[in-house]
Amino acid sequence: MKHTAYKNEQLHLENISLEEIAKEIQTPFYCYSQTSIEQAYLSYKDNLKELNFMICYAVKANTNQAVIKTLADVGAGADVVSEGELRRALKAGVPAEKIVYSGVAKTKHEIIFALGKNIFQFNVESENELELLNKLAKQSNKVAAIAFRINPDIDANTHEKISTGKAENKFGIPISKAREIYARAAKLSNIKIQGVDVHIGSQLTDLEPFKKTFERIKLLVSELDDDGIKIDVIDVGGGLGVNYENKKDISHGIEDYCKMLVEIFSTSHCKILLEPGRSIVADSGLLVSKVVYKKQGEERTFLIIDAAMNDLLRPSMYDAYHDIYSITKKHQTETYDVVGPVCETGDTFARNRTMAKMDEGDLLVIASVGAYGSVMSSTYNTRLLIPEILVKNDQYSIIKARRTYEELIDQDQLANWQS
């Protein structure tokens, strides 16, 4: 991670020692670098100058208000997939005219709320949604600006649970039906066709599926123009991956991706809309944890830490790899299974991982957890949601406090007939 370094044998995030933060904040906790977030966004911006573009941060990657505010302050819009995310984006200062609303199951209530905020664009996923949106827009005396999300039937070569662009996936309009559905939408009184949208999956590290997809979408825009339907916005979605293992500088990946976009769309009159999430925030985040027990099994040694799968689900859900480092620089190594305290074998962060030799009470970090970390956490096993910390240079601030057990338990209530 670009903004981490050992200084005086202690791991620092930006210019503050993680050990010093851990003296004040009980582990486990998330810690984010504001500079990393800002620089990742600016890397997109600086490499897209040849295009008419808008960058809408995919809020689902990390929904903390301070993270959204950081990006809003440097000019980012927002890609949201629920009313809750839309409310978060607006509250953090993202202008409504920079917000796009994606998602396959927008409800009547959510659509009415979004119409009332005059957002930039609805990314429509189905004919049913189109009809409902037109009906509600008419009732609200609004005209809804839309793009259809197109399913191009392209394999993104990513984990099956985050692949979204194949015919078998639930997302979008089949590209074979696109012209027919655009023609239908053009006849609706309260619909304004302005764009084409596509998103084929998450955590893509090969640019070739992107290239095939965007070339196909560019051709569709030309075909729609022949049909008399003018497209002004091409929403290329997100999905650019992070090299969680064998890292290279993430900004280099962004540079290559942007170069490809410029090559494909430099002659287009359309505004190019991007929805990056992981590539902006993943590398900003660390999960700081403490070794509770070092347990010697018959076949392997276990490091049992105080963070668990309910805090960071990705390794359990996706078999995802994350680098793990000791907070104190060490030269001796050992091989461990790094596991959490939850009562499931799936509560495992690493298997047979050779890393710095650790002892009970030592601090470690799990790296590149700024995306799809805290947002996917839960209170499974009645474990408290953990704090989130934002670092800027040599300062840190708690941006989400740890709840108390009383607050957690008091969310429940007894039935009327119980005493």
N, C-alpha and C positions, 0 to 999 in steps of 0.2 A: 504494500500500500504506500502510495506516494508521500503521504504526510505523516508517516510513522518512522521513527528512527531511535536507535539506542544512544543515549547521552549519559555518560558516567555510569554505564552498565544498566541503566533503567530505560524501559521503553517509553517514549514520549509520543503523544498525538499532538501534532503541531509543536507548540513550545511548552507543553505542560506534561508533567510526569503522571502516568496512569497510576503509579503506586501512591502518589500524593492524593489523587482523586479518591482512590479506594480507601484511604484513611478516613475520609469524610462521608463517603457514600458506601453503604453496605452492598457487597456483591450478592448476586450478579446484577449488572446493569449494562445498558447500551451506551455507547459513546460515539458521537459523530463529529467529523471535522467540517466546519462551515466552509473553510477555504476549498476543500476538496469538492464539495457540492457546487460552489460557485465556479470553480475552474472547469469542471466537466461541462457545465452548461455553456460557458463562454467558449469552450473548444468547439462545440456545435456551431455557435453563433459566428465565430471567426472563420470557420471553414465553409460557410454557406453564403458568403457575401455576394457571390455571383448569381444567386437566386432570389426571387421574391418568396420569402419563407415566414413561417410562424412556428415556434416551438411551444408545444403544450405538454408540460410535465405530466406523466402518467401517475396520478395521485395514489393509485393503489399500491405502488411500490413502497412508499413510506408516507403515511398520512399525518405525521406530527405537524402541528400548526407552525412550529418554528422552522421546520424544513420547507414547508410550502411558502412561508413568508420569505425565507432566504431566496428562493427562486423567483418569487413575485418581484422582489426588490431589484433583481437584475434583469427583469423584463419577460420572464416566462409566463405563458398561459397555463391552462390546466386541461388535461383529459380526465374526465370523471366517468364513473360507471354506476353511480347511485345518487339518490338525493342527498345522502349523508356526505358523500365526497363533494358534491356541488356546494353544500352548505359550508364545508371546511374551506374549500377554495375561495369562496366569496369572503368568508370571515378573515382569511389570511391576506386579503387584499388583491386577489386576482380579479381583474376586470371581467365582467360578464361577456364582453365582446371578444375575450380571448379564451373562452371555455367551450370545449366540445364535449358532448354527452354520448358516450358509447354504452354498450351493454345489451345483452340479448333479451332481457325481460323487464324493460321499463314499464312500470305500472301507470295506471291512469293518474294517480295522485302525483307521482314523480314527474310525469310529463307536464301536468298543469303547473307544478311548481317551477319547472325549468322554463316553460313558456313565459311565465310571469317575470322571469329574470332577464329575458331577451338575450339568451346565450348565442354564441357565434353559430353553432351548428349541432344538429342532431345526426348522429351516425346511425341510420336506420338498418335494422338487421333482418326484417321480414316484411312481407306484404301485409300481414295482420297489423304489425306496428305502424306501417304507413297509413292504413285506413284509420286506426285509432288516433294517430297524431293529427291527421287532417280534420277529423271530427272535433277533437278537443281544441285545436287551433281556431276552428270556425266558431265554436262556442265562446272562446276567449277573445274573439275579434283580433286574432293574431295571424301572421303568416310565418310558418316554421321553415327556416333554412335547413336543408338536408343534404347529406351525402348518403348513398347506399354503401354499406359495407359489402364488398365483393369477395366471395370465396373463389380463389383462382384454381383450386385443386392442385396445389403445389406442396410437396413435402419439404418442411423446413429443416429436416434432419436434426430435430431436438427431442427432448424427453416427451413421450407420448401424452403426458398429462398437461403439457403446455404448448402442444401443437394445435394450431387453430385454423390452418389454411387448406386442409384436405377436404375432399367431398364428404368424408365420413364424420367430420366435425360439425358441431351444432351452430357454428358461427356464419353469419352473412348470407348473401344471395348468391346462388350458383352463377358463375360467370356466363354460362350458357343461356341464362334467362335474363341477363342484365338489361339488354336493349329493350326487351318487351316490358320489363317492370319500370324502367325509366320513362318509356312512352306512356305508360299508365299513370305514373306520378305527374307527368306534365299536364294532365287533364284535371288535376285536383285543384280546387279553388284556393285552398289555404296552405299550399305547399310551394316552396321556392326551391327548385333544384339548383344547387350551386357546386356540388362536389362528388367525387368518387373516393371511397375509403377502402383501405385494405390493411390487414394485419395477419400475418401467417403464423405467428408464434413468438415465444419468448426464449431468451438465452440462445440466440443464434450466433455462432462464432465463425460461420462460413458465409461470405457475402454472395455466393452464387444463387442461393434461393431468393434472396432479395432482388438480385438483378433480373432473374427470370420473371419474378412477380411484377416488378415495376415496368418492365418492357411490355408485359401483357396488359397492364393497366393503361399505359400510354397509348397502346393500340385501341383499347376500348374507348378512351376519350376521343380519339380520332373518329371512331365509328359512330359514337353518339353525336359528334359534330355533323357528320353526314346525315344523321337522322333529324337534324335541326335542334338538337339539345346542346346548349352551350355549357361547358364545364369550366368553372373558374378556380376550383380548389381541388388539388390532388392530395389526399391525406394518406401518407405512406405508413402510418401507424408507428409502432415501436419495435422492440424485439432484439435490438443489438445486445449481444451477450458480453459477459465478463469472463475473463480468464481466471477463474477461481484457483486453478492449479497451474504451475509453471507460468507465472504472471508475466505479462508485458504491460507497459504503461497504457492505461485505459484510454487516454487521450489519443494515442496512436490509432487504436481501433476506431474511435470516433472520426479521426481524420480520414481514414480509408473509406469509411462509410459515406461521409460527406462528399468525398471526391467522386464516388460512384454516383451519388444523387446528382451532382453537378453535370457529370458526363451524360446522364440519361435525360435530365430535364432542362438543360441550359437553353434549349430552343423553345421550350414550352411557355405559353403566356400565363399559365396557371400559378397561383400561389401554392407553394409546397408546404404542407402542414406535417410536422413530425410530432410523435407522441413518445419520446424516450422516458424511461423510468429507471430501470436497473442500471443502465450505463451512466446515469447521472449520480445516483446515490449509493449504489452497492459498495463501492470502494471507500466510501466515507466512514463506514461504520465498523466498530469493534464491539464484541460482547466480552466484557470483563468478568472473570469467574475465579473462584478459589478452589483448590484441591481440598476436599473434605477427608477422603481416605485414599490411601495407596494400598490396593488389595492384591495379594499374590494368589492367583488361581493355579490350578494344576498345569494349564497349558499357556497361560498368558498373565500379564500384569495389567490390572485395571486402575486407571485414574478416575476416581469417582468425584465429580465436581458439583458445585452447588447450582449450576445452570442445568436446565433440563429441556426435553423436547417441547414442553409447553411454552418455553421462552424462545426457542429457535427450532422450528419444525422442519426446515428444509432437508437436513441430513436424513431424518426419519422418513419423510414423505417422498423425497425425490432421490434418495441415496446420494445427496449432494456433498461434494468435497468442499471443505474450508480449511485454509491454513490455520495452524494453531501454534502460538508462540508463548514462551515464558516471558513474563514482564521483566524479570531480571535476566540479563544476558548470561548464558552458561555455555560451557564448552564441552561438557560431558553429555552424552545422549543415551537414551534408553527407548525401548519399543513398548508402546502401550495400546490398550483399548481405552479411549476416552469416553466415559459414559456419565449419564446423569442419574438423579435419584428417583425418577418416576418408575412405577412398578410395571414396566414393559421392557422387553429385550430391545425393542425398537428405539429406546431412549439412548442412542449411541451417536456420538459425534465423529468418531474416527476408529478404525480398526487397524491393528498392527501398524500403528503410526510411529515411526522413528522421529523423535523430537528431543528437545532439551530435557535433561534429567530433572524430574520434579519430585518434591516431597510434600507431605501433608502441610497445609497452610500456605503453600506457594500460590502466587497469582499467575494466571495465564489469560491470553486473549484468543478468541475465535475471530478470524479476520473476514473482511468483506461481507458484513452482515447488514449494511445500511438499507438494502432492499429485501423485501419479503422476509423480514426478521420480526420485529416487534408487531407489525401489522397482522401477522398470522399467529400471534401468541394467544394463549388461553389460560384459564385458571384451573385446568385439569389437576386432579389430586388436591384441590383447594390450595393451590399455590398462588401466591400473590403475583399480579403483573409487576414486572420489574421497571425501575426508573430508566429514563432516557436523559442523556447529558449532551449538550452541545458545546463544542470547544471552538474558540476563536483566538488564535495566537497563544497567549499565555493565560487566557481566561476560560472559565467554564461556568455553565449555568444548567440547573435542572430544568428540563423542558417537559418532563412528565414525571410526577412524583409516584413513589410506591404507595399503593393503597394499604390501608390497615385491614386486619382480619375482620374487624367489626364492620367496616364499609363493605367488604366482600360478602359476608354472611347476611348482612341486613338488606341485601338486594332481594333476598327470598322473603316470602311471607307465608304464614300458616293459613290453611284453609279455614273458611268461616266456622266450620264445626270442630276445629281443633282448639285446644286451650293450652 
